[in-house]
């Protein structure tokens, strides 16, 4: 297809285990590419592809659509002049289907699903210097999956902020939660996945609901960048998305070694 068709860009919408060769082929063809998250399961290869992207100078984007939410713009505004202590993040619900249940194909829930909130934490708080993770794998007997059923990833940011990201795929009833709770000196900010943002301070509470079509905005931003040749408005280019993938890969390594990375 890359050789036969007259293309401007390629969407690489594939599971985590399939990344690598498709991206290299698109880069060699000199085309812009939009890559589904997480962008890889191997840190070394992802970094090599990132270097290829930078050398080729092509337009890239990754599928971290939460960065385009209007309420995330508001969150950055609210956090700008606040002293942040720590946060707790969540991606908690039921067991995913198909290849997502296979650790060797998905990288587990941390890598395939919770990556959204890990990336969001990077978007809000900056880069991470240490990662440590624990998990539980004995919640549901006689099942056809090999991913962890519950996990907690501790992240220490270079800024001094720290947080714990919880994942769960065993919950069949009751509270299911995804998002971030951010605790500041003067109050707290509660982000509920793609739905709302609430600021709670001494003077009261205010909530903002998500109003924009953030996934469409993400696609539109990428397409406009391809047309103009200017990728400056893309909020998650491939090299940046690699850094988010590195964190969930590091968390998975910590689950094995029981050491911080």
N, C-alpha and C positions, 0 to 999 in steps of 0.2 A: 504493500500500500504506500509506504513512504516514497518508493521510487516511481510508482506508476501514477499517483494522484498529485494534483497541484494543490498543496496544502499550505495553510498559514500557521496552523497550530494543531496540537494533538492533546486530547484528554486521556490520561493514563489512569483509568478507573479499575484497579485490580486489587486483589487481597495482598496483605503485607508480604507473604512469602514469595510473591511473583515479581517484586520490584528488582531492578538492577539492569537486566538486559534491555527491556523496553526503553528506559530512560537513556541509556547509552546510544541506542539506535536513533532516537529522536535528536539527541545532541549532535551526532555525526551528520544528520540530515540538515542541521542548522535551523531547526524549527522551534517555535515557542512551545512550552508544554505546561499543562496543568496536571499535577500529580495528586492522587488520592492519598490521604493520610492513613496510617503513619507511612512515611515515604520509604522506609526500609526496615529490615530486621538485623542488618549487619552494619555496625558503626564504621568499620574501615571502608567498606564499599560505598556507603553513603557519603563519606567525606571525599572519596575519590571522584564520585559523580558531582558533588558540590564544586570541586575544583574545576572539573570539566565545564560546568555551567558558567562559572566565572570567566574562564578562559575564552569560551565561545561567545560570551556576551549576549546570550539569548534571554528572552522574557520567560520567566517561570512563576508559577503560583502553586500553592498546596491547599488542600481542602479543609483548612481550619476556619470554618465559616463564622464561629462565634466572634472572631476579631472584627467582623463587619456589623455587629449588632449596635444599634443606636444607644442602647443602655450601657454598652461597654465603653462607648465614648464618654458617657456620663460618669461611669465608674472611674475612669482615668482622671476626669476633672475633679471628682470628689476626693480622690486619693492624693492629688498633686501636692497639697500643702498639709497633709496629715501625717502624724507620726504613727507608723504601722508597727504593731507588735508581732502578731503572727496570724495565720489563717488556717482554716480547716476546709478541705475540698472533698467532694463526694461524686461517685458514679455508682449508684446502688440500685439494683433491681433484680430481675430474673435472669435465668440462664439464656444466653444467646444461642442462635441456631447454626447449623451447617458447619463450615470450616472454622468459625469463631470458637468452637468448642475444642479445637485441636491446637495445642500449644505450639507445635512445630509450624503451623500455618498462620496462626494469628498473632503469636507472641503473648497470648493470654489477654485477660480483660484490661490490665494496666496498659498494655501496648496498643490494643486495638480500640478500646472505648474511652478509658480514662485519659488517654492521650489528649483529648479535647481540653480537659481541665488542667492538665499539666502544661499544655501550651498556653492556656489562658493565664496561668500563674506566671509564666515567663513574660507574657505580654504586659502584665501589670507590674511585676516586681523585679524584672531583670534576670540576670543569669545566675545559675546555681553552681555552688562549689562542691557540695557533698550530698550523696543520696544513700539512704539505707532503707531496706524493705523487709517486712515479715509477711507471712501468709498462713492460710489454713486451707487444707484440702480434704477434710474428712466429714463434711457436713451432710452430704447426700449420698447414701450407699447405692450400689448397683446402678451406676450411671454410665453413659457412653461419652464421657469427655475426660480430658486430662489437664484442664486449666485450673488454676487456683480459684476457690470459691469466695475467698475473702482475702484482702490484703490491706496493708497500710504502708505508705511510702513517706518517709521523713525527708524533707528537702531543706538544706541550709543555703540561703542565697548570699551572694557576695555582699549585698547591702546590709546584711545582719538579720534581715527578716527570715523567719523559718515557718514551715507549715507541714501539715500531714495530710496526705491525699488518701482517702479511703475508697476501696473498690469492693463491691459485693455483687455476686450473681446467684445467690442462693435464696433471696427473699421472694416468697410466694404470696405473701399478704402483709398488710400493715404499711409502715412508712417506707417509701422509696424516695430517695433524695439524690439530686444531682445539682452541682453548683459549688459556690464558695461562700464561706462565712469569714469575713475579714474583721479583725479586732484592732481598733485604733485607740489612741490615748483619750480621745473625746467621745468615743462611741463605737458603733459597729456598722458594717455594710454587708447586707445579705443579698447575694446574687442567686437567683433560682434559674436553672438551666433554660436559657432562651425565652424566659417568660417575664421576669421582673427584677428590679433592683430596689432595695429598701435601705435607707439611711436612718439609723436610730441614734439620737443624741439627746442631751439633757432637755433641749427645747421642744422635743417632740420627734415625730416619725414622718417620713415622706417616702412614697413609693412611686416608681416610674415603671410603666409597662413597656415591653418591647413592641414597637410599632412597624419597623421596617422589614422588608423582605430580604433578610440578610444573605440568604444563599444566592438569590438572584443578584443582589448587589455585588457579591463576591465574583460571580461569573461575569457580570457586566464590567467590573473593574479589570478583570483579566483580558476580556475581549477588546476593550478600549485601549488597553496597554499594547496589545498586539497590533492594533490598527495604527496607533500613534508612534510606537517604538519607545514609549516612555513608561517604564515599569515602576515609577516612584510611588504610585498610589496603591500598589499591591501590598497588602499587610502581612502576607506570609509567603515570601518567595522561597524557592526550594532550599537554598543554603540556610535560611533561618529555620525552616521546618526540620532540617536535619538535626539541629540543636535540640528540638523537642523530642525527636525520636531517640536521640542519644540518652535522654533522661530515663525514658521507659525501658530502654535496653539496659541501662545501668541498674535500674531497679530489679529487672529480671535476673541480672548477674548477682545482685546482692541476695536475692532469694536463694540462690544456689550456694554462695560462699558464706553467707551470713556476715559479710563484712561491708563496710561503707565504701562507696566508690566516688 
